Amino acid sequence: MIRKLGCIAFVAAGLGGLAVVPALAADGPGKGVEINPIKGSPANAWFQHMVVQLGLEKLGYTVNETKEADFPALHLAVSSGDADYTVNHWKPLHNAFFDKSGGESVMTRLNPAISGAGQGYYIDKKTADAHGITSMEQLKDPEIAKLFDSDGDGKANLSGCNPGWGCELVIEHHLDSYGLRDTVEHDQGSYFAIMADTITRYNEGTPIIYYTWTPNWISDVLVPGTDVSPMNVPFSALPSDSDADTSQPDGSNPGFAVNDVFVVANNDFLEDNPAAAKFLSLVKIPISAVNAAQVRLKNGENTLADFRQQAEDWVAENQTQFDAWVAEAAQAE
């Protein structure tokens, strides 16, 4: 199923045609109410969405198929009411998408469901150690940049972000701010397909440079400190934020702010559904649990049934806390 939001399409996610697991039959404040979630296109956002879905189902809501869209369309969908909520808003990375979609007049950032999400640039440790490479600024040197040239044009091939993702805006801003346009090429497309090629090149002994984030399974395959080394940036520079400071307490500067992953919901939906609003404001998932789910995804657990099972396993391990969220939400008025 494909629906249109303006001229931007978003898709109800079926992952190979697998039927969505039906909502649990339950009495509760949400009985008879259908809810429409939306997530970004990366599969690694399914875990937190499924945890939230389990709670809403316990409250009696019917949770419809989760739509998928790139992040600008995702925020537009929530703002317009074409979707009710997402658990896929990165703050501050997605601030511009939130603001351009109407911001607080139509949506609410309810809750940082996941805290401490990091991002940054990495190169293979062998090349970093051999040439003393620690900073993106060193890629201004054509001889250094050429080490990471995978297509023969003399520029470093930086494995980067999908068009339309928040990280794309930051990477493009960095290339300008650090004077890297003449020596670095930002490879874009399907991120995980690009990273599959990057990992293959690493396994073949070819130098690599790439962007990634946590929680994600990439750092379980290319392990920082063992396989790859983080790259600093020469100074903080984020688009639309002249006062940005991305430096870390340990003295490093990855060039990206540490993010929290928020639940964002449509204001009308929240007003009409106080129990759902309360539950969405309570959910907290440790980043370690999200990372563990990413490893299961990488190892082949990649269907909707798998994602639901991953969420059910986590809920079972944290049943007392989960039940307390549901009980508190059920009393909301």
Phi and psi in degrees as GROMACS dihedral restraints (atoms count N, CA, C in turn):
[ dihedral_restraints ]
;  ai    aj    ak    al  type     phi  dphi    fc
    3     4     5     6     1  -124.7    20    10
    4     5     6     7     1   127.5    20    10
    6     7     8     9     1  -116.3    20    10
    7     8     9    10     1   157.7    20    10
    9    10    11    12     1  -109.0    20    10
   10    11    12    13     1   133.8    20    10
   12    13    14    15     1  -116.8    20    10
   13    14    15    16     1   100.9    20    10
   15    16    17    18     1    62.6    20    10
   16    17    18    19     1  -121.4    20    10
   18    19    20    21     1  -108.4    20    10
   19    20    21    22     1    13.9    20    10
   21    22    23    24     1  -111.1    20    10
   22    23    24    25     1   126.4    20    10
   24    25    26    27     1   -88.6    20    10
   25    26    27    28     1   145.1    20    10
   27    28    29    30     1  -135.3    20    10
   28    29    30    31     1   155.8    20    10
   30    31    32    33     1  -120.8    20    10
   31    32    33    34     1   140.2    20    10
   33    34    35    36     1   -78.8    20    10
   34    35    36    37     1   122.7    20    10
   36    37    38    39     1   -78.8    20    10
   37    38    39    40     1   123.6    20    10
   39    40    41    42     1  -117.2    20    10
   40    41    42    43     1   -15.6    20    10
   42    43    44    45     1    45.2    20    10
   43    44    45    46     1    74.8    20    10
   45    46    47    48     1    78.0    20    10
   46    47    48    49     1    19.2    20    10
   48    49    50    51     1    86.6    20    10
   49    50    51    52     1     3.0    20    10
   51    52    53    54     1   -65.7    20    10
   52    53    54    55     1   129.7    20    10
   54    55    56    57     1   -66.7    20    10
   55    56    57    58     1   143.5    20    10
   57    58    59    60     1   -67.4    20    10
   58    59    60    61     1   136.4    20    10
   60    61    62    63     1   -64.6    20    10
   61    62    63    64     1   127.8    20    10
   63    64    65    66     1   -65.7    20    10
   64    65    66    67     1   153.0    20    10
   66    67    68    69     1   -64.2    20    10
   67    68    69    70     1   149.6    20    10
   69    70    71    72     1   -67.0    20    10
   70    71    72    73     1   139.9    20    10
   72    73    74    75     1   -76.1    20    10
   73    74    75    76     1   119.6    20    10
   75    76    77    78     1  -155.0    20    10
   76    77    78    79     1   142.6    20    10
   78    79    80    81     1   -83.8    20    10
   79    80    81    82     1   153.8    20    10
   81    82    83    84     1   160.0    20    10
   82    83    84    85     1   179.9    20    10
   84    85    86    87     1   -62.7    20    10
   85    86    87    88     1   -19.8    20    10
   87    88    89    90     1   -95.4    20    10
   88    89    90    91     1     3.4    20    10
   90    91    92    93     1   -58.3    20    10
   91    92    93    94     1   128.8    20    10
   93    94    95    96     1    86.9    20    10
   94    95    96    97     1    -1.2    20    10
   96    97    98    99     1  -106.4    20    10
   97    98    99   100     1   129.2    20    10
   99   100   101   102     1   -97.5    20    10
  100   101   102   103     1   139.1    20    10
  102   103   104   105     1  -121.2    20    10
  103   104   105   106     1   142.2    20    10
  105   106   107   108     1  -121.5    20    10
  106   107   108   109     1    98.4    20    10
  108   109   110   111     1   -84.1    20    10
  109   110   111   112     1   166.4    20    10
  111   112   113   114     1  -146.3    20    10
  112   113   114   115     1   147.2    20    10
  114   115   116   117     1  -135.9    20    10
  115   116   117   118     1   166.0    20    10
  117   118   119   120     1   -71.4    20    10
  118   119   120   121     1   170.2    20    10
  120   121   122   123     1   -69.9    20    10
  121   122   123   124     1   -26.8    20    10
  123   124   125   126     1   -64.2    20    10
  124   125   126   127     1   137.1    20    10
  126   127   128   129     1   -66.7    20    10
  127   128   129   130     1   -21.4    20    10
  129   130   131   132     1   -76.4    20    10
  130   131   132   133     1     5.6    20    10
  132   133   134   135     1   -95.5    20    10
  133   134   135   136     1    -1.6    20    10
  135   136   137   138     1   -65.9    20    10
  136   137   138   139     1   -37.5    20    10
  138   139   140   141     1   -56.2    20    10
  139   140   141   142     1   -53.5    20    10
  141   142   143   144     1   -66.2    20    10
  142   143   144   145     1   -33.1    20    10
  144   145   146   147     1   -66.0    20    10
  145   146   147   148     1   -38.1    20    10
  147   148   149   150     1   -70.0    20    10
  148   149   150   151     1   -36.3    20    10
  150   151   152   153     1   -60.0    20    10
  151   152   153   154     1   -46.1    20    10
  153   154   155   156     1   -63.8    20    10
  154   155   156   157     1   -42.5    20    10
  156   157   158   159     1   -59.4    20    10
  157   158   159   160     1   -40.8    20    10
  159   160   161   162     1   -60.1    20    10
  160   161   162   163     1   -40.8    20    10
  162   163   164   165     1   -67.6    20    10
  163   164   165   166     1   -42.6    20    10
  165   166   167   168     1   -64.7    20    10
  166   167   168   169     1   -37.2    20    10
  168   169   170   171     1   -64.7    20    10
  169   170   171   172     1   -39.0    20    10
  171   172   173   174     1   -62.2    20    10
  172   173   174   175     1   -28.0    20    10
  174   175   176   177     1   -83.0    20    10
  175   176   177   178     1    -0.7    20    10
  177   178   179   180     1    98.8    20    10
  178   179   180   181     1    -3.6    20    10
  180   181   182   183     1   -72.3    20    10
  181   182   183   184     1   150.9    20    10
  183   184   185   186     1   -95.5    20    10
  184   185   186   187     1   115.4    20    10
  186   187   188   189     1   -97.1    20    10
  187   188   189   190     1   113.7    20    10
  189   190   191   192     1   -74.8    20    10
  190   191   192   193     1   176.0    20    10
  192   193   194   195     1   -51.5    20    10
  193   194   195   196     1   136.0    20    10
  195   196   197   198     1   -77.7    20    10
  196   197   198   199     1   119.5    20    10
  198   199   200   201     1   -74.6    20    10
  199   200   201   202     1   158.6    20    10
  201   202   203   204     1  -126.6    20    10
  202   203   204   205     1   144.7    20    10
  204   205   206   207     1  -160.1    20    10
  205   206   207   208     1   160.7    20    10
  207   208   209   210     1   -66.4    20    10
  208   209   210   211     1   162.2    20    10
  210   211   212   213     1   -65.3    20    10
  211   212   213   214     1   -36.0    20    10
  213   214   215   216     1   -61.5    20    10
  214   215   216   217     1   -43.8    20    10
  216   217   218   219     1   -68.4    20    10
  217   218   219   220     1   -34.4    20    10
  219   220   221   222     1   -57.7    20    10
  220   221   222   223     1   -48.3    20    10
  222   223   224   225     1   -67.7    20    10
  223   224   225   226     1   -37.0    20    10
  225   226   227   228     1   -63.9    20    10
  226   227   228   229     1   -37.8    20    10
  228   229   230   231     1   -63.6    20    10
  229   230   231   232     1   -43.7    20    10
  231   232   233   234     1   -67.6    20    10
  232   233   234   235     1   -41.4    20    10
  234   235   236   237     1   -65.1    20    10
  235   236   237   238     1   -35.2    20    10
  237   238   239   240     1   -85.0    20    10
  238   239   240   241     1   -12.7    20    10
  240   241   242   243     1    88.9    20    10
  241   242   243   244     1     2.8    20    10
  243   244   245   246     1   -68.3    20    10
  244   245   246   247     1   -22.1    20    10
  246   247   248   249     1  -135.3    20    10
  247   248   249   250     1   154.9    20    10
  249   250   251   252     1   -92.5    20    10
  250   251   252   253     1   -37.1    20    10
  252   253   254   255     1  -159.0    20    10
  253   254   255   256     1   164.9    20    10
  255   256   257   258     1  -139.9    20    10
  256   257   258   259     1   152.4    20    10
  258   259   260   261     1  -115.8    20    10
  259   260   261   262     1    46.9    20    10
  261   262   263   264     1  -144.7    20    10
  262   263   264   265     1    26.8    20    10
  264   265   266   267     1  -100.1    20    10
  265   266   267   268     1   114.8    20    10
  267   268   269   270     1   -92.0    20    10
  268   269   270   271     1   122.2    20    10
  270   271   272   273     1  -112.5    20    10
  271   272   273   274     1   123.0    20    10
  273   274   275   276     1   -97.6    20    10
  274   275   276   277     1     2.3    20    10
  276   277   278   279     1   -57.5    20    10
  277   278   279   280     1   -36.6    20    10
  279   280   281   282     1  -101.0    20    10
  280   281   282   283     1    16.1    20    10
  282   283   284   285     1   -55.0    20    10
  283   284   285   286     1   -42.5    20    10
  285   286   287   288     1   -65.1    20    10
  286   287   288   289     1   -39.2    20    10
  288   289   290   291     1   -64.0    20    10
  289   290   291   292     1   -41.3    20    10
  291   292   293   294     1   -62.3    20    10
  292   293   294   295     1   -50.2    20    10
  294   295   296   297     1   -65.6    20    10
  295   296   297   298     1   -42.3    20    10
  297   298   299   300     1   -71.9    20    10
  298   299   300   301     1   -15.7    20    10
  300   301   302   303     1   -95.1    20    10
  301   302   303   304     1     9.4    20    10
  303   304   305   306     1   114.1    20    10
  304   305   306   307     1   -16.3    20    10
  306   307   308   309     1    58.3    20    10
  307   308   309   310     1  -143.4    20    10
  309   310   311   312     1   -69.8    20    10
  310   311   312   313     1   -13.7    20    10
  312   313   314   315     1   -69.5    20    10
  313   314   315   316     1   -22.4    20    10
  315   316   317   318     1  -128.1    20    10
  316   317   318   319     1   -15.3    20    10
  318   319   320   321     1  -135.6    20    10
  319   320   321   322     1   160.6    20    10
  321   322   323   324     1  -131.0    20    10
  322   323   324   325     1   131.1    20    10
  324   325   326   327     1   -79.7    20    10
  325   326   327   328     1   104.9    20    10
  327   328   329   330     1   -81.2    20    10
  328   329   330   331     1   -40.7    20    10
  330   331   332   333     1  -166.4    20    10
  331   332   333   334     1   129.5    20    10
  333   334   335   336     1   -77.3    20    10
  334   335   336   337     1    90.0    20    10
  336   337   338   339     1   -65.6    20    10
  337   338   339   340     1   -30.2    20    10
  339   340   341   342     1  -131.7    20    10
  340   341   342   343     1   130.7    20    10
  342   343   344   345     1  -118.0    20    10
  343   344   345   346     1   148.9    20    10
  345   346   347   348     1    85.7    20    10
  346   347   348   349     1    31.9    20    10
  348   349   350   351     1   -80.1    20    10
  349   350   351   352     1   123.0    20    10
  351   352   353   354     1  -105.2    20    10
  352   353   354   355     1   165.0    20    10
  354   355   356   357     1  -148.0    20    10
  355   356   357   358     1   160.9    20    10
  357   358   359   360     1   168.6    20    10
  358   359   360   361     1  -177.7    20    10
  360   361   362   363     1  -104.5    20    10
  361   362   363   364     1   145.7    20    10
  363   364   365   366     1  -138.9    20    10
  364   365   366   367     1   150.5    20    10
  366   367   368   369     1  -130.9    20    10
  367   368   369   370     1   161.7    20    10
  369   370   371   372     1   -64.4    20    10
  370   371   372   373     1   140.9    20    10
  372   373   374   375     1   -65.2    20    10
  373   374   375   376     1   -34.4    20    10
  375   376   377   378     1   -58.5    20    10
  376   377   378   379     1   -47.8    20    10
  378   379   380   381     1   -70.1    20    10
  379   380   381   382     1   -39.7    20    10
  381   382   383   384     1   -58.8    20    10
  382   383   384   385     1   -46.3    20    10
  384   385   386   387     1   -69.5    20    10
  385   386   387   388     1   -39.5    20    10
  387   388   389   390     1   -67.2    20    10
  388   389   390   391     1   -31.5    20    10
  390   391   392   393     1  -116.8    20    10
  391   392   393   394     1     5.5    20    10
  393   394   395   396     1    63.6    20    10
  394   395   396   397     1    39.2    20    10
  396   397   398   399     1   -91.6    20    10
  397   398   399   400     1   120.3    20    10
  399   400   401   402     1  -130.7    20    10
  400   401   402   403     1   -12.4    20    10
  402   403   404   405     1  -135.7    20    10
  403   404   405   406     1   146.0    20    10
  405   406   407   408     1   -59.8    20    10
  406   407   408   409     1   -28.2    20    10
  408   409   410   411     1   -59.5    20    10
  409   410   411   412     1   -30.0    20    10
  411   412   413   414     1   -66.5    20    10
  412   413   414   415     1   -17.8    20    10
  414   415   416   417     1   -73.6    20    10
  415   416   417   418     1    -6.0    20    10
  417   418   419   420     1   -67.6    20    10
  418   419   420   421     1   -23.3    20    10
  420   421   422   423     1   -75.7    20    10
  421   422   423   424     1   116.4    20    10
  423   424   425   426     1   -57.3    20    10
  424   425   426   427     1   -31.8    20    10
  426   427   428   429     1   -71.0    20    10
  427   428   429   430     1   -36.5    20    10
  429   430   431   432     1   -69.5    20    10
  430   431   432   433     1   -46.5    20    10
  432   433   434   435     1   -59.0    20    10
  433   434   435   436     1   -38.2    20    10
  435   436   437   438     1   -63.1    20    10
  436   437   438   439     1   -23.4    20    10
  438   439   440   441     1   -59.2    20    10
  439   440   441   442     1   -29.1    20    10
  441   442   443   444     1  -105.7    20    10
  442   443   444   445     1    19.1    20    10
  444   445   446   447     1   -81.8    20    10
  445   446   447   448     1   114.0    20    10
  447   448   449   450     1  -106.6    20    10
  448   449   450   451     1    -4.2    20    10
  450   451   452   453     1  -123.8    20    10
  451   452   453   454     1     8.3    20    10
  453   454   455   456     1    81.9    20    10
  454   455   456   457     1    12.1    20    10
  456   457   458   459     1   -97.3    20    10
  457   458   459   460     1     3.6    20    10
  459   460   461   462     1    87.9    20    10
  460   461   462   463     1    -7.4    20    10
  462   463   464   465     1  -101.0    20    10
  463   464   465   466     1   152.7    20    10
  465   466   467   468     1   -67.9    20    10
  466   467   468   469     1   134.6    20    10
  468   469   470   471     1   -95.3    20    10
  469   470   471   472     1   103.9    20    10
  471   472   473   474     1   -90.0    20    10
  472   473   474   475     1   114.4    20    10
  474   475   476   477     1   -73.1    20    10
  475   476   477   478     1   113.2    20    10
  477   478   479   480     1  -124.1    20    10
  478   479   480   481     1  -142.8    20    10
  480   481   482   483     1  -106.4    20    10
  481   482   483   484     1   154.3    20    10
  483   484   485   486     1   -60.0    20    10
  484   485   486   487     1   143.9    20    10
  486   487   488   489     1   -57.2    20    10
  487   488   489   490     1   134.4    20    10
  489   490   491   492     1    96.7    20    10
  490   491   492   493     1    -8.3    20    10
  492   493   494   495     1   -87.6    20    10
  493   494   495   496     1   154.6    20    10
  495   496   497   498     1   -61.6    20    10
  496   497   498   499     1   -35.9    20    10
  498   499   500   501     1   -66.6    20    10
  499   500   501   502     1   -26.3    20    10
  501   502   503   504     1   -59.4    20    10
  502   503   504   505     1   -44.2    20    10
  504   505   506   507     1   -61.3    20    10
  505   506   507   508     1   -40.1    20    10
  507   508   509   510     1   -70.5    20    10
  508   509   510   511     1   -45.2    20    10
  510   511   512   513     1   -60.8    20    10
  511   512   513   514     1   -45.1    20    10
  513   514   515   516     1   -62.3    20    10
  514   515   516   517     1   -39.1    20    10
  516   517   518   519     1   -64.8    20    10
  517   518   519   520     1   -39.3    20    10
  519   520   521   522     1   -64.1    20    10
  520   521   522   523     1   -42.1    20    10
  522   523   524   525     1   -58.7    20    10
  523   524   525   526     1   -37.4    20    10
  525   526   527   528     1   -75.4    20    10
  526   527   528   529     1   -46.9    20    10
  528   529   530   531     1   -65.0    20    10
  529   530   531   532     1   -33.9    20    10
  531   532   533   534     1   -99.7    20    10
  532   533   534   535     1     8.4    20    10
  534   535   536   537     1    64.8    20    10
  535   536   537   538     1    41.8    20    10
  537   538   539   540     1  -106.4    20    10
  538   539   540   541     1     3.9    20    10
  540   541   542   543     1   -60.6    20    10
  541   542   543   544     1   -33.6    20    10
  543   544   545   546     1   -79.7    20    10
  544   545   546   547     1   -14.3    20    10
  546   547   548   549     1  -125.7    20    10
  547   548   549   550     1    -9.2    20    10
  549   550   551   552     1  -128.9    20    10
  550   551   552   553     1   134.2    20    10
  552   553   554   555     1  -111.8    20    10
  553   554   555   556     1   127.8    20    10
  555   556   557   558     1   -87.9    20    10
  556   557   558   559     1   104.0    20    10
  558   559   560   561     1   -78.7    20    10
  559   560   561   562     1   121.3    20    10
  561   562   563   564     1  -126.3    20    10
  562   563   564   565     1   161.9    20    10
  564   565   566   567     1   151.1    20    10
  565   566   567   568     1  -133.8    20    10
  567   568   569   570     1   -85.1    20    10
  568   569   570   571     1   112.3    20    10
  570   571   572   573     1   -52.9    20    10
  571   572   573   574     1   -50.7    20    10
  573   574   575   576     1   -71.5    20    10
  574   575   576   577     1   -26.8    20    10
  576   577   578   579     1   -69.0    20    10
  577   578   579   580     1   -41.8    20    10
  579   580   581   582     1   -63.1    20    10
  580   581   582   583     1   -41.3    20    10
  582   583   584   585     1   -71.0    20    10
  583   584   585   586     1   -29.6    20    10
  585   586   587   588     1   -62.3    20    10
  586   587   588   589     1   -41.2    20    10
  588   589   590   591     1   -67.5    20    10
  589   590   591   592     1   -38.7    20    10
  591   592   593   594     1   -62.7    20    10
  592   593   594   595     1   -42.9    20    10
  594   595   596   597     1   -65.7    20    10
  595   596   597   598     1   -38.6    20    10
  597   598   599   600     1   -61.5    20    10
  598   599   600   601     1   -43.9    20    10
  600   601   602   603     1   -64.8    20    10
  601   602   603   604     1   -38.3    20    10
  603   604   605   606     1   -61.1    20    10
  604   605   606   607     1   -45.1    20    10
  606   607   608   609     1   -65.3    20    10
  607   608   609   610     1   -22.6    20    10
  609   610   611   612     1   -87.2    20    10
  610   611   612   613     1    -2.0    20    10
  612   613   614   615     1    89.3    20    10
  613   614   615   616     1    12.8    20    10
  615   616   617   618     1   -89.3    20    10
  616   617   618   619     1   137.1    20    10
  618   619   620   621     1   -58.7    20    10
  619   620   621   622     1   144.0    20    10
  621   622   623   624     1  -136.4    20    10
  622   623   624   625     1   152.9    20    10
  624   625   626   627     1  -141.2    20    10
  625   626   627   628     1   135.6    20    10
  627   628   629   630     1  -156.8    20    10
  628   629   630   631     1   163.5    20    10
  630   631   632   633     1  -104.1    20    10
  631   632   633   634     1   142.6    20    10
  633   634   635   636     1  -153.1    20    10
  634   635   636   637     1   178.2    20    10
  636   637   638   639     1  -142.3    20    10
  637   638   639   640     1   166.8    20    10
  639   640   641   642     1  -123.9    20    10
  640   641   642   643     1   144.6    20    10
  642   643   644   645     1   -77.9    20    10
  643   644   645   646     1   137.7    20    10
  645   646   647   648     1  -169.5    20    10
  646   647   648   649     1   154.8    20    10
  648   649   650   651     1   -84.7    20    10
  649   650   651   652     1   -10.1    20    10
  651   652   653   654     1   -56.1    20    10
  652   653   654   655     1   -41.8    20    10
  654   655   656   657     1   -76.9    20    10
  655   656   657   658     1    -4.2    20    10
  657   658   659   660     1   -87.7    20    10
  658   659   660   661     1   -17.6    20    10
  660   661   662   663     1   -97.5    20    10
  661   662   663   664     1   -47.7    20    10
  663   664   665   666     1  -105.0    20    10
  664   665   666   667     1    92.4    20    10
  666   667   668   669     1   -81.3    20    10
  667   668   669   670     1   119.8    20    10
  669   670   671   672     1   -58.9    20    10
  670   671   672   673     1   135.5    20    10
  672   673   674   675     1    88.8    20    10
  673   674   675   676     1   -20.5    20    10
  675   676   677   678     1  -111.6    20    10
  676   677   678   679     1   -55.7    20    10
  678   679   680   681     1   -96.8    20    10
  679   680   681   682     1   -35.5    20    10
  681   682   683   684     1  -135.2    20    10
  682   683   684   685     1   163.0    20    10
  684   685   686   687     1  -122.9    20    10
  685   686   687   688     1   139.3    20    10
  687   688   689   690     1   -71.5    20    10
  688   689   690   691     1   151.0    20    10
  690   691   692   693     1  -109.1    20    10
  691   692   693   694     1   133.0    20    10
  693   694   695   696     1   -84.0    20    10
  694   695   696   697     1   162.6    20    10
  696   697   698   699     1  -107.2    20    10
  697   698   699   700     1   156.4    20    10
  699   700   701   702     1   -69.5    20    10
  700   701   702   703     1   -27.7    20    10
  702   703   704   705     1  -162.8    20    10
  703   704   705   706     1   162.9    20    10
  705   706   707   708     1   -73.0    20    10
  706   707   708   709     1   134.8    20    10
  708   709   710   711     1  -157.4    20    10
  709   710   711   712     1   107.1    20    10
  711   712   713   714     1  -121.6    20    10
  712   713   714   715     1   144.0    20    10
  714   715   716   717     1   -63.4    20    10
  715   716   717   718     1   140.1    20    10
  717   718   719   720     1    62.8    20    10
  718   719   720   721     1    21.9    20    10
  720   721   722   723     1  -148.7    20    10
  721   722   723   724     1    88.2    20    10
  723   724   725   726     1   -70.4    20    10
  724   725   726   727     1   -16.0    20    10
  726   727   728   729     1  -101.0    20    10
  727   728   729   730     1    15.0    20    10
  729   730   731   732     1   -61.1    20    10
  730   731   732   733     1   142.0    20    10
  732   733   734   735     1  -134.7    20    10
  733   734   735   736     1   105.2    20    10
  735   736   737   738     1  -102.3    20    10
  736   737   738   739     1     9.5    20    10
  738   739   740   741     1   -69.7    20    10
  739   740   741   742     1   151.3    20    10
  741   742   743   744     1  -110.8    20    10
  742   743   744   745     1   160.8    20    10
  744   745   746   747     1   -57.8    20    10
  745   746   747   748     1   -26.1    20    10
  747   748   749   750     1   -83.6    20    10
  748   749   750   751     1     3.8    20    10
  750   751   752   753     1    94.2    20    10
  751   752   753   754     1    -9.2    20    10
  753   754   755   756     1   -78.4    20    10
  754   755   756   757     1   163.1    20    10
  756   757   758   759     1  -142.1    20    10
  757   758   759   760     1    98.2    20    10
  759   760   761   762     1   -76.7    20    10
  760   761   762   763     1   -10.3    20    10
  762   763   764   765     1    89.5    20    10
  763   764   765   766     1    -5.4    20    10
  765   766   767   768     1  -129.0    20    10
  766   767   768   769     1   141.1    20    10
  768   769   770   771     1   -72.5    20    10
  769   770   771   772     1   147.8    20    10
  771   772   773   774     1   -66.6    20    10
  772   773   774   775     1   132.9    20    10
  774   775   776   777     1  -110.3    20    10
  775   776   777   778     1   155.8    20    10
  777   778   779   780     1  -110.0    20    10
  778   779   780   781     1   143.5    20    10
  780   781   782   783     1   -98.1    20    10
  781   782   783   784     1   112.4    20    10
  783   784   785   786     1   -97.4    20    10
  784   785   786   787     1   151.5    20    10
  786   787   788   789     1   -81.3    20    10
  787   788   789   790     1   126.0    20    10
  789   790   791   792     1  -121.4    20    10
  790   791   792   793     1   132.6    20    10
  792   793   794   795     1  -135.6    20    10
  793   794   795   796     1   155.6    20    10
  795   796   797   798     1   -69.3    20    10
  796   797   798   799     1   135.7    20    10
  798   799   800   801     1   -63.5    20    10
  799   800   801   802     1   -40.2    20    10
  801   802   803   804     1   -64.4    20    10
  802   803   804   805     1   -40.5    20    10
  804   805   806   807     1   -60.6    20    10
  805   806   807   808     1   -43.6    20    10
  807   808   809   810     1   -63.6    20    10
  808   809   810   811     1   -41.3    20    10
  810   811   812   813     1   -64.9    20    10
  811   812   813   814     1   -37.4    20    10
  813   814   815   816     1   -80.8    20    10
  814   815   816   817     1   -16.8    20    10
  816   817   818   819     1  -134.8    20    10
  817   818   819   820     1    74.4    20    10
  819   820   821   822     1   -62.1    20    10
  820   821   822   823     1   -32.8    20    10
  822   823   824   825     1   -66.9    20    10
  823   824   825   826     1   -44.4    20    10
  825   826   827   828     1   -63.2    20    10
  826   827   828   829     1   -43.0    20    10
  828   829   830   831     1   -58.8    20    10
  829   830   831   832     1   -42.4    20    10
  831   832   833   834     1   -66.6    20    10
  832   833   834   835     1   -44.7    20    10
  834   835   836   837     1   -61.8    20    10
  835   836   837   838     1   -44.2    20    10
  837   838   839   840     1   -62.5    20    10
  838   839   840   841     1   -26.0    20    10
  840   841   842   843     1   -84.1    20    10
  841   842   843   844     1   -10.0    20    10
  843   844   845   846     1  -102.7    20    10
  844   845   846   847     1   -26.5    20    10
  846   847   848   849     1   -62.8    20    10
  847   848   849   850     1   129.5    20    10
  849   850   851   852     1  -133.8    20    10
  850   851   852   853     1   126.2    20    10
  852   853   854   855     1  -123.1    20    10
  853   854   855   856     1   120.8    20    10
  855   856   857   858     1   -60.8    20    10
  856   857   858   859     1   142.5    20    10
  858   859   860   861     1   -63.1    20    10
  859   860   861   862     1   -26.4    20    10
  861   862   863   864     1   -64.2    20    10
  862   863   864   865     1   -35.2    20    10
  864   865   866   867     1   -69.5    20    10
  865   866   867   868     1   -37.6    20    10
  867   868   869   870     1   -67.2    20    10
  868   869   870   871     1   -41.6    20    10
  870   871   872   873     1   -60.8    20    10
  871   872   873   874     1   -40.5    20    10
  873   874   875   876     1   -62.8    20    10
  874   875   876   877     1   -38.2    20    10
  876   877   878   879     1   -67.0    20    10
  877   878   879   880     1   -33.7    20    10
  879   880   881   882     1   -64.7    20    10
  880   881   882   883     1   -36.6    20    10
  882   883   884   885     1   -64.8    20    10
  883   884   885   886     1   -41.5    20    10
  885   886   887   888     1   -63.7    20    10
  886   887   888   889     1   -38.1    20    10
  888   889   890   891     1   -61.3    20    10
  889   890   891   892     1   -47.8    20    10
  891   892   893   894     1   -60.8    20    10
  892   893   894   895     1   -33.4    20    10
  894   895   896   897     1   -83.5    20    10
  895   896   897   898     1     7.8    20    10
  897   898   899   900     1   111.5    20    10
  898   899   900   901     1    -2.5    20    10
  900   901   902   903     1   -83.9    20    10
  901   902   903   904     1    84.5    20    10
  903   904   905   906     1  -131.5    20    10
  904   905   906   907     1    22.0    20    10
  906   907   908   909     1  -104.3    20    10
  907   908   909   910     1   166.8    20    10
  909   910   911   912     1   -59.1    20    10
  910   911   912   913     1   -39.0    20    10
  912   913   914   915     1   -62.6    20    10
  913   914   915   916     1   -39.0    20    10
  915   916   917   918     1   -63.2    20    10
  916   917   918   919     1   -45.5    20    10
  918   919   920   921     1   -63.2    20    10
  919   920   921   922     1   -40.0    20    10
  921   922   923   924     1   -64.4    20    10
  922   923   924   925     1   -40.3    20    10
  924   925   926   927     1   -64.2    20    10
  925   926   927   928     1   -40.3    20    10
  927   928   929   930     1   -59.1    20    10
  928   929   930   931     1   -42.9    20    10
  930   931   932   933     1   -66.9    20    10
  931   932   933   934     1   -42.6    20    10
  933   934   935   936     1   -62.7    20    10
  934   935   936   937     1   -37.7    20    10
  936   937   938   939     1   -63.3    20    10
  937   938   939   940     1   -43.3    20    10
  939   940   941   942     1   -66.8    20    10
  940   941   942   943     1   -42.0    20    10
  942   943   944   945     1   -60.6    20    10
  943   944   945   946     1   -42.2    20    10
  945   946   947   948     1   -61.5    20    10
  946   947   948   949     1   -35.6    20    10
  948   949   950   951     1   -75.1    20    10
  949   950   951   952     1   -17.1    20    10
  951   952   953   954     1  -129.2    20    10
  952   953   954   955     1    38.8    20    10
  954   955   956   957     1   -61.9    20    10
  955   956   957   958     1   -41.1    20    10
  957   958   959   960     1   -61.8    20    10
  958   959   960   961     1   -45.8    20    10
  960   961   962   963     1   -65.5    20    10
  961   962   963   964     1   -44.0    20    10
  963   964   965   966     1   -61.1    20    10
  964   965   966   967     1   -46.5    20    10
  966   967   968   969     1   -63.7    20    10
  967   968   969   970     1   -34.1    20    10
  969   970   971   972     1   -65.3    20    10
  970   971   972   973     1   -39.9    20    10
  972   973   974   975     1   -60.6    20    10
  973   974   975   976     1   -47.0    20    10
  975   976   977   978     1   -62.8    20    10
  976   977   978   979     1   -44.4    20    10
  978   979   980   981     1   -62.4    20    10
  979   980   981   982     1   -42.7    20    10
  981   982   983   984     1   -65.6    20    10
  982   983   984   985     1   -41.3    20    10
  984   985   986   987     1   -65.3    20    10
  985   986   987   988     1   -36.0    20    10
  987   988   989   990     1   -64.9    20    10
  988   989   990   991     1   -21.0    20    10
  990   991   992   993     1   -91.0    20    10
  991   992   993   994     1    -4.0    20    10
  993   994   995   996     1   -67.6    20    10
  994   995   996   997     1   144.5    20    10
